[in-house]
Every structure is written in structure tokens, then in C-alpha cells.
Amino acid sequence: MQLEELIRNRRSYRALEPTEITKELIEETAKLAQLAPSCFNNQPWRYIFVYERETLTELHRALSKGNEWAKAASMIIVVFSRKDFDCDLKKNDIRYYQFDTGMATAFMILRLTELGLVAHPIAGFSADETKTILGIPEDMKVITWVIVGKKSEAETLPDFFRDHQKKSEKERPARKELEEFVFFNKYTNTT
Ligand SMILES: Cc1cc2nc3c(=O)[nH]c(=O)nc-3n(C[C@H](O)[C@H](O)[C@H](O)COP(=O)(O)O)c2cc1C
């Protein structure tokens, strides 16, 4: 798949069915995160690839309401970092650890998409419970989980799917128009 097609095909599907997860798949995916750019090449991203059934089941209790669909994950990639793992550009009031971790994670999401898998990032989980279950130190920031599975081809969706979730299985949620986020040469106030 060409890059443009890959980006167009990526979707945050929620109806998932089991798929086999291997160490080779994990390493291959992680090797692409490894190549992401980062401030001063600091590589602030950290990942726990959870695919053993017992630990997956433990993580279910950290899911927020509305994310019950994620219990069908074959793998959950827990994405975390720490503020001081990356540049703190005081001059511009920016810390880059979340930005750089996001870029590396996007590379992984695209590769998983290319392999025919769903890789759906979520924020709806308890970071504290995640840390307790996985033994992540208190001073880390759990940034996202990426829910990995195979898109279900079943005709009907589980009952607990909410209306917007049912809708977004069929069509991609609307996007802002380019005029709302693209500026040419200088900023123009559009609000
Ligand atoms: C940081 C982040 C947090 C998200 N949190 C959730 C979530 O908790 N539950 C969920 O179902 N989807 C979540 N999503 C998925 C978005 O709802 C989805 O990306 C958006 O609606 C666009 O749909 P698309 O990815 O299929 O194009 C999240 C996505 C991102 C990037």
C-alpha cells in the first residue's frame, strides 16, 4: 500500500475479532517507532506490548465507561514517557516528550494498518490503574493505549455499542475543512 492509501485506510474501528500476536510482529512494529524523529534524538517513547490473556484481562478494569469494545483487543500497546526524557525548551515554553512519542506511535499505527490490523488509540482509561497493573513507575505519564485487533466482519454490532460508535464503524467521523486549520504564509484569524 502506498503511504497516501495507508493514511486514507486507517480507521479507529471498534468492532474487533481476535488475531494472532507474535513477538516478531511486535519487534517489527517497534523497529519503526525506533526510526521516528525526536528532539535531540532523545527518543522519549516507551511501550508495553500487552498480549498475554491474563494481563489483558487485568487491564480491562482500567477502561473507562464507553470503551467496553476495547475488551476484544488481541493486544494493547501502553504508551508512556516522562517529562525529562525529552527537550524542555523553556524559551518557547514547550516540552516535547508527548509530541515525539505521538510521532513514533503514529508510525506504529500506520505499520499495523498496513498489516491489515486495527490500531485504535484511546484516552479513556485510568492512568493510575494502568501503572499499578503493569508496574509502571509513578513518575511516568501514561499517554495512550493503542487497541489492536482485526476488524470484525460480523453483520451486527454488539448491543453495548453507542449510536455514535455504530455510526463511525460505517463512516469516518467528519473532519474540519482545510480552511479551519491551514494558513498560507501568515496567520489569519478565522474565528
Ligand atoms: C488521543 C486519542 C484518544 C482517543 N480516545 C478514544 C477513546 O477513549 N475511545 C474511543 O472509542 N476512541 C478514542 N479515540 C479515537 C477517536 O475517536 C478517532 O480517532 C476519531 O473519532 C476519528 O476517527 P478515525 O480515527 O476513524 O478517523 C481517540 C483517539 C486519539 C488520537
The ligand as a Gaussian input file, in Angstrom:
#p B3LYP/6-31G(d) Opt

LIG

0 1
 C       -5.547000      10.669000      21.869000
 C       -6.769000       9.941000      21.382000
 C       -7.697000       9.495000      22.307000
 C       -8.819000       8.765000      21.878000
 N       -9.646000       8.227000      22.822000
 C      -10.635000       7.401000      22.432000
 C      -11.403000       6.695000      23.397000
 O      -11.185000       6.783000      24.610000
 N      -12.381000       5.876000      22.937000
 C      -12.640000       5.700000      21.606000
 O      -13.533000       4.924000      21.283000
 N      -11.913000       6.335000      20.669000
 C      -10.909000       7.169000      21.033000
 N      -10.133000       7.795000      20.094000
 C      -10.393000       7.600000      18.647000
 C      -11.054000       8.831000      18.028000
 O      -12.389000       8.911000      18.470000
 C      -10.975000       8.742000      16.493000
 O       -9.615000       8.763000      16.107000
 C      -11.715000       9.889000      15.811000
 O      -13.079000       9.820000      16.083000
 C      -11.519000       9.858000      14.297000
 O      -11.895000       8.619000      13.756000
 P      -10.914000       7.797000      12.815000
 O       -9.644000       7.569000      13.627000
 O      -11.612000       6.509000      12.496000
 O      -10.646000       8.607000      11.598000
 C       -9.033000       8.538000      20.487000
 C       -8.078000       8.995000      19.560000
 C       -6.949000       9.669000      19.993000
 C       -5.912000      10.115000      18.982000

